[in-house]
Amino acid sequence: MKHFQKSITPLIESQAQQFTPAERKIADYFLSDADNEMPSNARQIAQRLGVSEAALTRFAQKCGFRGFREFIFAFSQDSPDAEKNFVQPVLASYQELLNKTYSLVDTAQIHRITQLLLRKKRVYFYGKGSSGLVAQEMKLRFMRVGLICDAFTDDDMMRMNAVLTDSHCLVIGISISGRSQIVLSALDSAKKQGASVVLLTANIAADFQYRFDEVQSFAVKNNLEYGRMISPQFPALVVLDMLYADYMSINQQQHENIWQRTYDAIQLNKE
């Protein structure tokens, strides 16, 4: 098993929606592994891409670096996997997603979201498609340990539920693409009612930080060689597991007792 290591690839991918066309061109250049001999000189890269050196600097700053020189140094430390058989690349893709998640997840933010889960009287999960599967899984996992929660994957149910929330509620929306309008608008509606709102997404738009109380990003599978073999909800489920582990670590014995009670109740139906 490889060790986890910080990678800047997920930082580039998570800012994709905020890039200008020139910056998008720069991002595509660095996310592509087609060019094996990439120059490290800013002027050469700018000439090759037909962009200004200032655009390279702005791109690096949007990715969280002070300048392009710092960005290119960090990028040069990445060592992409090159396995060729069908098993190893799939496993490498999962490993890469885990490395990306490690690079993106803020443990302090995980703690803040966990505190919301503990404090709020009612918790709701919203999602559509693959994100809806994550919402249902979150409901199942947390209900098993005593959290009063529900999950909604239907448009009308999300709309109705959102306007019935209040300051005692927490609403967590999952949108892998960051473009699910029903999930985003339902979160906006819940926010207007006084609920705390959290968005889990792989693509962060510029206004998300102002619209929602917490925006937890997770890794995307774009630009992974065997990405189509990876379930799109996998990175979101990794973040779910982190939230669940943090939640269970608080009042652990109480939560384990509740889990045992719900487990026993389920087993009664199987006898």
Buried (B, 14 or more C-beta within 10 A) or exposed (E): EEEEEBBBBBBBBBBBBBBEEBBBBBBBBBEEEEEEEBEEEBEEBBEEBEBEEEBBBBBBBBBBBEEBBBBBEBBEEEEEBEBEEEEBBBBBBBBBBBBBBBBBBEEEBBEBBBEBBBEBEBBBBBBBBBBBBBBBBBBEBBBBBBBEBEBBBEBEBBBEBBEBBEEEBBBBBBBBBBEBEBBBBBBBBBBEBEBBBBBBBBBBBEEBEEBBBBBBBBBBBEBBBBBEEBEBBBBBBBBBEBBBEBBBEEBEEEBEEBBEEEEEEEEEEEE
